[in-house]
Amino acid sequence: MCGRYVLNATPEQMQLAFNLDAAPRIEPRFNIAPTQPVPIVTDARPGELTLVQWGLVPSWSKDPAIGGRMFNARSETAAEKPSFRSAFKRRRCLVPTTGFYEWQKDGKAKKPQYIHLSDQQVFAFAGLWEIWNGPEGEELWSCTILTGEPNEKIKDLHHRMAVILDPEEYDVWLDDDTPKDVLQDLITTPYPAEKMDYYAVSTEVNNARNEGPGLIEPYNPPEQQSLL
């Protein structure tokens, strides 16, 4: 799964990576959590970022609070599952990121790890987006991040992994005319393990209220002093 991620890219990096019309004004964020606003790239608004809620609310839902549980969608079933199939067909998106967190089990403890790409600063998760219209005329845009089988490196941390796209796959993923079998192949092929790295970070990231670049600093626990 992917329940926490980072977006620490310069406006110029974002403009270049996602072919934006202008360098966007975005603040670095180091602990993005579900239900928070996040920028996405869509085919509906080419050349710009759209700010949406992370946690997809299906258009037919009576309660938008469901989005708090819909921050991930399984790549193997998203095309058929009622919550996601409409978005999968016509509303796919890119979710810009520079890295994400996963928690590694160590006995009863879970130790946070920061995962990033070794060859590029900013990249994109494969996502889906939706528009929900409320009874009072309110409109809520939201998104979810697709997950799939992990590669050989990440499977040591978790049995699922966010779907990462190569830059040359961005337009293919966004294009409404891309055949379903091509889309499925994109999101069910794990990103190469040799292009990814991770390292331990502080448990400060466990609290979604914590923010700042210190969260992605490598963490080396202090050695215990001998009492003898």
N, C-alpha and C positions, 0 to 999 in steps of 0.2 A: 504494500500500500504506500501511499504518499500522503502524510498528514501534516507536514511542515516543510517549508522550503524557503529559499533565499533569492532575492533579486538585487544584486549589487553590481549594476552595469552603468557606465556613463551614458548620457543621452546620445552621444555620437556612436557608441557601440550598439545601442538599441536601433538607431536609425539605419546603420549599415547592415546589421544582422537581419532585420525584418523589412527592409526596403520601405521605410517610412518616409512620408513627404517632408517631415521636419523632425529635428531632434526633440524628443518629448521631454517635458519637465516631470521627472520622477525622482522621488527620494529613495536612497538605498534602504532596503528592508532585509532584516536578517532572521526573522522568525515569523514568517507568514503562516497563518493558521486558518482553518475552515471558518466560514461566514464573514471573513474579512474581505474588503474590496481588493481586487487584483486586476492588472492589465492583461488583456488578451488581444490577439490579432485575428480578425475574421475576414471572410470574403465579402461580407456585407458592407464593411467600411474599409476598403483597401487603402493602404498608405497611412493608417492611423491606428492608435491604440484605443481600445474601448475598456472602460472600467466597469467591472461586474462583480457580483458576489461569488466567492468561491464556495460552492455547494449548490448543485443544480436543483432548481424547482421546476418540475414538469408543468407544462402549460395547463394541464387538467387538474392539478392539485388544488384542493380546497384550503390547505394551510401551508403558507410559504415556509414555516418552520421546518418542514421536511428537508429543506436544503442543508441543514446542519449535519445530516447523515449521508448526504449524496455528494460528498467531495471527491469520491473515486468511483469509477465504473470499470468493470472487468472487460478487457478487450475481447475476450472470447465470446461474450454474450451481449455486448452493448447494442449490436445491430438488431437484436430480437427483443430485448427486455423492454416492456412498456414504458418504463421511466426514461429510457434513452433512445429508443429506436427512431423517433421522429428527428431528434437532434443529430443522430448518426447519419441520417439520410441527407439532411440539408443544412445543418448548422454545426460544422466542425471548426475547430479553432486551434491556434497555437497559444500556449501558455509560457511566456518568456521566464527564464530562470537562470541562475548562475550556480545552483547547487541545491541539494536537499538533505534532509536528515533521516536517518533510520536508527533504530535502537537495537543493539546487539545483546542478546541474552548471555549473562555470565552468572551461572547459578541462579539465585533468586533476583539478582540485580539486572537492570537493563541499562546499558551504557550507550549514550548517543554518539553517533558517527556522522561526520559531514562528508557527503558524497559529491564529487564534482568531476568534470571532464578534464582530461590531462592536456588536450590540444586546443581548447577554445574556451573563452571566458563566458560568453552568453550563449544559451541554446534554448530549445523549446520542448516542452512536453506536448504530446498529442491530447487535445481536449475536445469537449463538446459544449455548446452553449445553448441557452434557451431564454425565451421571454415569457414571463408570467404576468397576466393582467388580473388585478384584484377587483373586488366588487365595487369599490369606490373609485375606480378608474386609475388606480395606481399601477405602475409598470415596474417590474423587477427583472433585470438582466442577471443571469447567473451562469456558472460553468462548472464542469467537473473535469478531473484529470484521469485519463485512462491508465490502467495498470495491466501488467502481463507477467509472464514467467520471468524470473530473474536470470541474469547471465551467471557464469561460473564464479565471478568475483562477488557479486551482490548476494548470491544465495547463501553465503555464510552469515549474512545479516538478517535476511528475511525471505519468505517464500514468494513474495510478490515484489514487483518493481514498477515504478512509473515508466510509461512508454516514452522514450526519447526519440525524436526524429532527427535525421541528418538534414542540413540546410537544403540539399537538393530535393528533399522530399516535402518541403513545406508547401509548395504550390500544388503538388499532387494531392496532398491531404486536404487542402482547402477547396479544391476544384469540385463543384457539384457533379461534373461529368465523369469523374474517376470511377471506374467499375468497382463494384463491391468487393470482388475477389482481390483486386489490387490493394484496396484499403485494408482488408483483413490481413494481407501479407505484411503490410507496413507495420501494423500494430501488434502482430503476434511474433515478430522476429526480435529477440532481445538485442539491445544495443551492445556492441562488442565490448567484452570485458577489458581488453587491453587498452581501450580508450578512456577508462574510468579509474579514478583513485578515491580513496577515502581515508580518514583519520579520526581519532577520538577527539571529542570536544567536551566542554564542561556541561554538567547537568543543569546549568542555568537555562539551557534551551528548553528544558522540560516545561517551564512556565511560559505560556504564550504571551504573558504581559511583558516579559523581558525582551529587550531589543538592543541592537548595537553591534559593531564589528567584532567585539570581543567574543561573541557567540561562536564565530567560526575560527577562532584561534586554536591551534593544536593544544590539547590538554594532556599534561603529564602529571599524574597523581603524585603527591609527595610520598617519599619513602618513609615507612614506619621506622621509628627509632627503637633500637633494641633496649630492653630494660635490664639486660645482663651486663 
